[in-house]
Amino acid sequence: MSQFAINLLFVGASFALYIGIAIWAKAGSTKDFYVAGGGVHPITNGMAIGADWMSAASFISMAGLIAAGGYANSTFLMGWTGGYVLLATLLAPYLRKFGKFTVPEFIGDRFYSKQARLVAVICLIVASVTYVIGQMAGAGVAFSRFLEVDATMGLIIAAVVVFVYAVLGGMKGITYTQVAQYIVLIIAYTIPAVFISLELTGNPLPPLGLFSTHSESGVPLLTKLNQVITDLGFNEYTADVDNKLNMVLFTLSLMIGTAGLPHVIIRFFTVPKVADARWSAGWALVFIGLLYLTAPAVASMARLNLMTTIYPDGPTAEAIQYEERPNWVREWEVTGLIQYEDKNGDGRIQLYNDTEAFAPTAEARGWEGNELTVNRDILVLANPEIANLPGWVIGLIAAGGLAAALSTAAGLLLAISSAISHDLIKGSINPSISEKGELLAARISMSVAIIVATYLGANPPGFAAQVVALAFGIAAASLFPALMMGIFSKRVNNKGAVAGMLSGLIFTLVYIFVYKGWLFIPGTNNLADIPENWVLGISPLSIGAVGAIINFAVAFLVSMATEEPPQEIQDLVDSVRYPKGAGGAINH
């Protein structure tokens, strides 16, 4: 059986499963569509949260970024893991106790303001649309390779599959689909990692293999990797980070952005009780940890395999001839995600860090520029092929990569659609809309969101994980402070909340647009994504943490300068934070 047929078999079987589940669990009411009827078991919900959380950025792109940047890019790992702990302990149980369908509904009721709810809808849509772009782009990468179509066609196929099971099943269908997707993606991620760890270190556990001895050279794996890449002009894989401020802000942005992302928060509304929300969070951490502990090993081993494929006799020897390139390079070249240009005409593939510092060494070797461009998003997907693993492993990782992208895309699209149908249409435009009409509006708005996400996913503003990081920054600067102040401060009022959300959102968006080169301002066109031009060296990916600080400050200052919230709102805050029977300890 050909590799294409194997891929088709694995991907087709997984899609049949997802669509079958969606048909079985079709949403018949708005409660089914928004929160799966509120009766999901904590373990089931924890697994669905794991799939919802571990997106294309986690499965496809995170390891690619760590592989490319080494320790410096481990901030993605730290921020996303730490952020989930923050969400599980500080927000999830209290929001579940409040008992609403959506994040904007909580903000609107807590801050007793339709304006606050509307601003929250805007923040949610901006963050979620940015996030879903990364998911659709990741799905397009996976489809383009494994179904042997171009990236645009892959994106369209992904959109059609998501449309069928998300629009039909709503949260109820998505929940049980995500359970299946989690099982697919975690098996797909860990099995190739075990094979590769065994091959490179003899250790079957990838997290331990990362710190084991490299079988061929007899030196520690990370030492071997450092030797290979430094001989080609790259920084040491384990090198420390120069800009500590940016690293701290980026990690913080990912953490609080995680806690402000609505597509994960709404998952805690799907369980029957507050205690179930806590158990869901615990189980989700277990399920997430299985992949996140493996990712650094996958990244390191993928980078080493890539370099030794191009330089089989070592980095100081000659690279392979382009005509003798391995099949995995040929296959990925078809997608346009690997590109080769023979700059010195020797017919060999020169892969190195084309910088000023390495220029004398490169010149002495007769090199005239780096000749191989590898999209970081392909490393995990290509890893089994690079390591010459069996065809069924390649088919499995194809299904896993698609499961990761589609599971999170479905959750995001549901968050967008519920914000439009429940918070915007029912909450502001037409409060008397029938349940049937609201359900129809939810499905229509999700369909439109899929179309928009597909269009933007065809031209993403960066790698999948970079686009996702921007979304986290937007959520960190806008929604997270409002949720925290809504739960833990009785003094913040509606005016403060609205002013804070708008300040954080606008500041963060302007910084991103200016320093990513997307906003034309006379005299600043040279600022486009150039680290030397960033304010205090703060990356556009890190600015969400600063936006959050501005949000908190503006909200408190405006609230202190205006009237206190009504007494019933202050009592509501107490009721959310304290269990029944604890009232005697509270001074009302």
C-alpha positions in Angstrom: 0.0 0.0 0.0 1.3 3.4 -0.9 2.0 6.1 1.7 -0.7 8.2 0.3 -3.2 5.4 0.7 -2.1 4.8 4.3 -2.5 8.5 5.0 -5.9 8.6 3.4 -7.0 5.5 5.5 -5.9 7.0 8.8 -7.3 10.5 8.1 -10.5 9.2 6.5 -11.2 6.9 9.4 -10.7 9.7 12.0 -12.9 12.1 10.1 -15.6 9.4 9.8 -15.4 9.0 13.5 -15.7 12.7 14.2 -18.7 13.3 11.9 -20.4 10.1 13.2 -20.1 11.5 16.8 -21.5 14.9 15.7 -24.5 13.2 14.1 -25.0 11.1 17.2 -24.7 14.1 19.6 -26.6 16.6 17.5 -27.5 19.7 19.5 -31.3 20.0 19.9 -31.4 23.1 22.2 -29.3 26.2 22.9 -28.1 24.6 26.2 -26.8 21.6 24.2 -25.2 23.9 21.6 -23.5 26.2 24.1 -22.6 24.0 27.1 -23.5 20.4 26.0 -26.5 20.3 28.3 -24.3 21.0 31.4 -24.0 17.2 32.1 -20.5 16.2 30.9 -18.5 13.9 33.3 -15.3 15.6 34.7 -12.9 13.0 33.1 -14.7 13.3 29.8 -14.5 17.1 30.1 -10.9 17.0 31.1 -10.0 15.0 28.0 -12.1 17.4 25.8 -10.3 20.4 27.5 -7.0 18.7 26.7 -7.9 18.4 23.0 -9.4 21.9 23.0 -6.2 23.3 24.6 -3.6 21.3 22.6 -4.1 23.0 19.3 -2.1 23.0 16.1 0.3 25.4 17.9 0.9 22.7 20.6 1.0 19.7 18.3 2.5 21.1 15.1 4.2 24.4 15.8 5.5 24.4 19.4 8.0 21.7 19.0 9.1 23.3 15.7 9.7 26.6 17.5 11.7 24.9 20.3 13.6 23.0 17.6 14.5 26.2 15.9 15.2 28.4 18.9 16.2 25.9 21.6 15.9 27.0 25.2 14.9 30.5 24.2 11.6 29.3 22.8 10.8 27.1 25.8 8.8 30.1 26.9 5.9 28.8 24.9 6.0 25.6 26.9 6.3 27.4 30.3 3.7 30.1 29.5 1.0 27.7 28.2 1.4 25.2 31.0 1.6 27.8 33.8 -1.4 29.6 32.3 -3.5 26.6 32.5 -2.7 26.2 36.2 -3.7 29.8 36.7 -7.0 29.3 34.9 -7.8 26.1 36.8 -7.2 27.7 40.2 -8.2 31.3 39.9 -11.0 31.5 37.4 -12.7 28.2 36.4 -14.5 27.2 39.6 -15.8 30.8 40.2 -17.0 31.2 36.7 -18.7 27.8 36.8 -20.4 28.9 40.1 -21.7 32.0 38.4 -23.5 29.6 36.0 -23.7 31.6 32.7 -23.2 30.3 29.1 -20.4 32.7 28.0 -17.6 35.0 29.1 -19.3 38.2 27.8 -22.5 37.2 29.7 -20.5 37.0 33.0 -18.8 40.3 32.3 -22.1 42.0 31.4 -23.9 40.7 34.5 -21.0 41.3 36.9 -20.5 44.8 35.7 -24.2 45.4 35.3 -23.8 46.9 31.8 -24.8 46.0 28.2 -21.8 48.2 27.1 -19.4 46.0 29.1 -20.9 42.9 27.6 -20.6 44.3 24.1 -16.9 45.3 24.6 -16.3 41.8 25.9 -17.8 40.4 22.7 -15.5 42.6 20.6 -12.4 41.5 22.7 -13.5 37.8 22.4 -14.0 37.9 18.7 -10.7 39.7 18.0 -8.7 37.2 20.2 -10.6 34.1 19.0 -10.4 35.0 15.3 -6.6 35.6 15.6 -6.3 32.3 17.4 -8.4 30.4 14.8 -6.2 31.7 12.0 -3.3 29.8 13.5 -5.4 26.6 13.7 -6.6 26.8 10.2 -3.1 27.5 8.9 -1.8 24.5 10.8 -4.6 22.3 9.4 -3.7 23.5 5.9 -0.1 22.5 6.4 -1.1 19.0 7.5 -3.6 18.5 4.8 -1.4 19.8 2.0 1.3 17.3 2.8 -0.6 14.2 3.7 -3.4 14.5 1.1 -0.9 15.7 -1.5 -2.7 18.9 -2.3 -1.6 22.6 -2.1 -1.9 24.4 1.2 -5.0 26.4 0.1 -6.9 23.3 -0.9 -5.8 21.7 2.4 -7.3 24.7 4.2 -10.6 24.4 2.4 -10.9 20.7 3.2 -10.2 21.4 6.9 -12.9 24.1 6.8 -15.5 21.7 5.3 -14.8 19.1 8.0 -15.0 21.6 10.9 -18.2 23.0 9.3 -19.9 19.6 9.3 -19.3 18.5 12.9 -19.1 21.9 14.7 -22.2 23.5 13.1 -24.2 20.4 13.4 -23.3 19.3 16.9 -22.4 22.5 18.7 -20.7 22.1 22.1 -22.4 18.7 22.7 -21.0 17.3 19.4 -17.7 19.1 19.8 -17.2 17.7 23.4 -17.4 14.0 22.4 -15.6 14.7 19.1 -12.7 16.3 21.1 -12.5 13.2 23.4 -11.9 11.1 20.2 -9.5 13.7 18.9 -7.5 13.8 22.1 -7.0 10.0 21.9 -5.9 10.3 18.3 -3.5 13.2 18.8 -1.8 11.9 22.0 -1.2 8.5 20.4 0.0 10.1 17.2 2.4 12.4 19.2 3.9 9.9 21.6 4.3 6.8 19.4 6.7 8.5 16.9 8.5 10.2 19.8 9.1 6.7 21.4 10.4 5.3 18.2 12.8 8.3 17.6 14.0 8.3 21.2 14.8 4.6 21.0 16.6 5.2 17.7 18.7 8.1 19.0 19.3 7.2 22.7 18.0 3.7 23.3 15.6 5.1 25.9 11.9 4.5 25.2 10.7 7.4 27.3 11.3 10.7 25.3 11.4 13.0 28.3 14.2 10.8 29.7 15.8 10.3 26.3 16.3 14.0 26.0 18.8 13.8 28.9 20.3 10.4 27.8 23.4 9.6 25.8 23.3 9.8 22.0 23.8 6.2 20.9 26.0 6.9 17.9 28.5 9.4 19.4 28.4 8.4 23.0 27.9 12.0 24.3 24.8 13.4 25.9 22.1 14.1 23.2 22.0 17.9 23.9 25.8 18.1 23.8 25.7 16.4 20.4 23.1 18.8 19.2 25.0 21.8 20.4 28.1 20.5 18.6 26.3 20.1 15.3 24.5 23.4 15.2 27.3 25.6 16.5 29.6 24.3 13.8 27.0 25.7 11.3 26.9 29.1 12.9 23.8 28.7 15.0 23.6 29.6 18.7 23.9 26.8 21.2 20.6 25.0 21.6 20.8 25.3 25.4 22.1 28.9 25.4 20.5 31.3 27.9 18.3 34.2 26.8 19.8 37.7 26.5 16.7 39.8 26.9 15.3 38.6 30.3 12.6 41.3 30.4 11.1 40.2 27.1 11.2 36.5 28.2 9.4 37.2 31.4 6.8 39.4 29.7 6.2 36.8 27.0 5.8 34.0 29.5 3.4 36.1 31.5 1.5 37.1 28.4 1.0 33.5 27.5 0.0 32.6 31.1 -2.7 35.2 31.6 -3.7 35.0 28.0 -4.5 31.3 28.6 -6.6 32.2 31.6 -8.5 34.7 29.5 -9.3 32.6 26.4 -13.0 32.0 26.2 -13.0 28.7 24.3 -11.3 27.0 27.2 -13.3 28.8 29.9 -16.7 27.8 28.5 -15.6 24.2 28.9 -16.1 24.6 32.7 -19.7 25.5 32.1 -20.4 22.0 30.7 -20.1 20.1 34.0 -23.0 19.7 36.5 -21.3 21.1 39.7 -18.6 23.5 40.8 -16.6 20.5 42.3 -16.8 18.9 38.8 -15.1 22.0 37.3 -12.2 21.6 39.7 -11.9 17.9 38.9 -12.1 18.7 35.2 -9.2 21.0 35.6 -7.2 18.4 37.4 -7.8 15.7 34.8 -7.1 18.2 32.0 -3.7 18.9 33.5 -2.9 15.2 33.5 -3.9 14.9 29.8 -2.1 18.1 28.8 1.0 17.0 30.6 1.4 13.9 28.6 2.1 15.9 25.5 3.9 18.9 27.1 6.5 16.6 28.8 7.2 15.0 25.4 7.4 18.2 23.3 11.0 19.3 24.3 12.3 15.8 23.4 10.5 15.8 20.1 11.9 19.3 19.3 15.5 18.4 20.1 15.5 15.1 18.3 13.8 16.6 15.2 16.5 19.3 15.0 19.3 16.7 15.4 17.7 14.4 12.8 17.3 17.3 10.3 20.9 18.5 10.6 22.4 15.0 10.4 20.2 14.2 7.4 21.7 17.1 5.5 25.2 16.6 6.9 25.5 12.8 7.3 29.3 13.0 7.8 29.2 15.9 10.3 28.7 19.6 9.9 32.4 20.3 8.9 32.1 17.8 6.0 30.3 18.3 2.8 26.5 18.3 2.7 24.5 15.8 0.6 23.9 16.4 -3.1 20.5 18.0 -3.9 19.8 15.2 -6.3 20.4 12.7 -3.6 18.1 14.4 -1.1 15.9 12.0 0.9 12.3 11.3 0.0 10.9 13.4 2.8 12.5 16.5 1.4 11.0 15.8 -2.1 7.6 15.2 -0.6 7.5 18.4 1.4 8.9 20.4 -1.5 5.7 19.8 -3.3 3.8 21.7 -0.6 6.1 24.7 -0.9 7.0 24.5 2.8 10.6 23.4 1.9 12.5 25.5 -0.6 16.0 25.0 -2.1 18.1 27.4 -4.0 21.6 26.4 -5.2 23.4 29.7 -4.6 27.0 28.5 -5.1 26.2 26.1 -8.0 27.8 23.1 -6.4 24.7 21.0 -6.4 24.8 20.4 -2.6 22.4 21.6 0.1 24.1 24.2 2.3 22.0 24.6 5.5 23.6 27.0 8.0 23.0 30.3 9.9 23.6 32.9 7.3 24.8 35.7 9.6 27.6 38.2 9.5 29.4 36.5 12.4 29.6 33.2 10.4 30.3 34.8 7.1 34.1 34.2 7.1 33.7 30.5 7.9 31.0 30.2 5.2 33.2 32.0 2.6 36.1 29.7 3.4 33.9 26.7 2.7 32.7 28.2 -0.6 29.2 28.9 0.6 27.3 31.9 -0.7 24.2 31.8 1.5 21.9 29.4 3.2 20.2 27.3 0.5 17.5 25.4 2.3 14.4 27.0 3.9 12.4 24.8 6.1 9.0 26.0 7.5 9.1 25.3 11.3 5.5 24.1 11.3 6.5 20.9 9.4 9.1 19.5 11.8 6.8 17.4 13.9 4.8 16.2 10.9 7.9 15.4 9.0 9.7 13.8 12.0 8.7 10.2 11.3 9.8 10.5 7.7 13.1 12.1 8.6 13.7 9.2 11.0 12.6 6.6 8.4 9.8 5.3 10.6 7.1 2.9 9.2 4.4 4.2 6.9 1.6 3.6 9.4 3.4 6.0 11.9 3.4 8.7 9.3 -0.4 8.1 8.7 -1.0 8.2 12.4 0.8 11.5 12.9 -1.2 13.0 9.9 -4.4 12.1 11.7 -3.0 13.5 15.0 -1.9 16.8 13.5 -5.3 17.3 11.9 -7.1 16.3 15.1 -5.1 18.9 17.1 -5.9 21.7 14.6 -9.5 20.9 14.1 -10.4 20.3 17.8 -9.2 23.8 18.9 -10.7 25.4 15.7 -14.1 23.9 16.6 -13.9 25.2 20.2 -12.9 28.7 19.0 -15.6 28.9 16.4 -18.1 27.9 19.0 -16.9 30.7 21.3 -17.2 33.2 18.5 -20.7 31.9 17.4 -22.0 32.0 21.0 -20.7 35.5 21.5 -22.6 36.7 18.4 -25.8 34.7 18.8 -26.2 34.7 22.6 -24.4 37.9 23.7 -24.8 40.2 20.7 -28.1 39.1 19.1 -30.0 37.9 22.2 -28.3 40.1 24.7 -28.5 43.4 22.8 -30.2 43.3 19.4 -33.2 41.0 19.9 -33.7 39.9 23.5 -37.1 38.3 22.7 -35.6 35.9 20.0 -36.9 32.4 20.4 -34.7 29.5 21.3 -35.1 28.0 17.8 -34.1 31.4 16.3 -31.1 31.7 18.6 -29.9 28.2 17.7 -30.3 29.1 14.0 -28.4 32.4 14.6 -25.6 30.4 16.3 -25.2 28.0 13.4 -25.2 30.8 10.8 -22.7 32.9 12.8 -20.4 29.8 13.1 -20.6 29.3 9.4 -19.6 32.9 8.7 -16.8 32.6 11.2 -15.5 29.5 9.4 -15.4 31.3 6.1 -13.6 34.3 7.6 -11.1 32.0 9.4 -10.4 30.1 6.2 -9.8 33.2 4.2 -7.4 34.6 6.9 -5.8 31.2 7.4 -4.7 31.2 3.8 -2.4 34.2 4.5 -1.4 33.9 8.2 0.8 36.6 9.7 3.4 34.1 11.0 4.0 30.5 12.1 1.0 28.8 13.7 2.5 29.2 17.2 3.4 32.9 16.6 -0.2 33.7 15.5 -1.5 31.9 18.5 0.8 33.9 20.7 -0.6 37.1 19.3 -4.1 35.9 20.2 -3.0 35.1 23.8 -1.6 38.6 24.1 -4.9 40.1 23.0 -6.8 37.9 25.5 -4.3 38.8 28.2 -4.7 42.5 27.7 -8.5 42.6 27.4 -10.4 39.7 28.9 -8.2 38.3 31.7 -8.1 41.5 33.8 -11.9 42.0 33.6 -12.5 38.4 34.7 -10.0 38.7 37.6 -11.4 42.0 38.8 -15.0 40.7 38.3 -14.3 37.8 40.7 -11.9 39.3 43.2 -12.8 43.0 43.5 -16.1 44.4 44.6 -14.9 48.0 44.0 -14.4 47.9 40.2 -17.5 49.2 38.5 -18.9 49.2 35.0 -17.2 52.3 33.9 -13.8 51.0 35.1 -14.3 47.6 33.4 -15.2 49.1 30.0 -12.3 51.7 30.1 -9.8 49.0 31.2 -10.8 46.5 28.5 -10.7 49.1 25.7 -7.4 50.6 26.9 -5.7 47.2 27.1 -7.1 46.0 23.7 -6.3 49.2 21.8 -2.8 49.6 23.2 -1.9 46.0 22.5 -3.4 46.0 18.9 -1.7 49.3 18.0 1.7 48.0 19.3 1.3 44.7 17.4 0.2 46.4 14.2 3.0 48.9 14.3 5.8 46.6 15.3 4.7 43.7 13.0 4.6 46.2 10.1 0.9 45.8 9.5 0.0 49.5 10.3 1.3 52.2 8.0 2.5 55.2 9.9 4.8 57.7 8.0 8.4 57.3 9.1 7.8 54.0 10.9 7.7 51.6 8.0 11.2 50.4 9.0 9.8 49.1 12.3 8.3 45.9 10.8 9.2 43.0 13.2 12.7 44.2 13.8 13.9 43.5 17.4 16.2 46.5 17.4 13.2 48.8 17.1 11.0 47.3 19.8 10.4 49.5 22.8 12.7 48.3 25.6 13.2 45.1 23.5 9.6 44.0 24.1 8.3 41.8 21.3 4.8 42.2 19.8 4.3 38.7 21.1 5.0 39.8 24.6 3.2 43.1 24.7 -0.1 41.6 26.0 1.4 41.5 29.5 1.9 45.2 29.4 -1.6 45.7 28.0 -2.9 43.7 30.9 -1.1 46.0 33.4 -2.6 49.0 31.6 -6.1 47.4 31.7 -5.8 46.8 35.5 -4.5 50.3 36.2 -7.1 52.1 34.1 -10.0 50.0 35.5 -9.0 50.7 39.1 -8.3 54.5 38.5 -11.6 55.0 36.7 -13.6 53.0 39.3 -12.0 54.9 42.2 -13.0 58.2 40.5 -16.6 57.1 40.0 -19.4 55.6 42.1 -19.2 52.2 43.8 -21.1 49.3 42.2 -24.6 48.7 43.6 -24.8 46.7 46.8 -26.5 43.7 45.0 -23.5 43.5 42.7 -21.1 43.5 45.6 -23.2 40.7 47.2 -23.0 38.8 43.9 -19.2 38.9 44.0 -19.2 37.5 47.5 -21.7 34.8 46.5 -19.4 33.7 43.7 -16.2 33.6 45.8 -17.6 32.0 49.0 -19.4 28.7 49.4 -22.8 28.5 51.1 -22.5 28.4 54.8 -19.4 30.7 54.9 -21.4 33.8 55.0 -20.9 34.3 58.7 -17.3 35.0 58.1 -18.1 37.8 55.7 -18.7 41.4 56.7 -21.5 42.6 54.4 
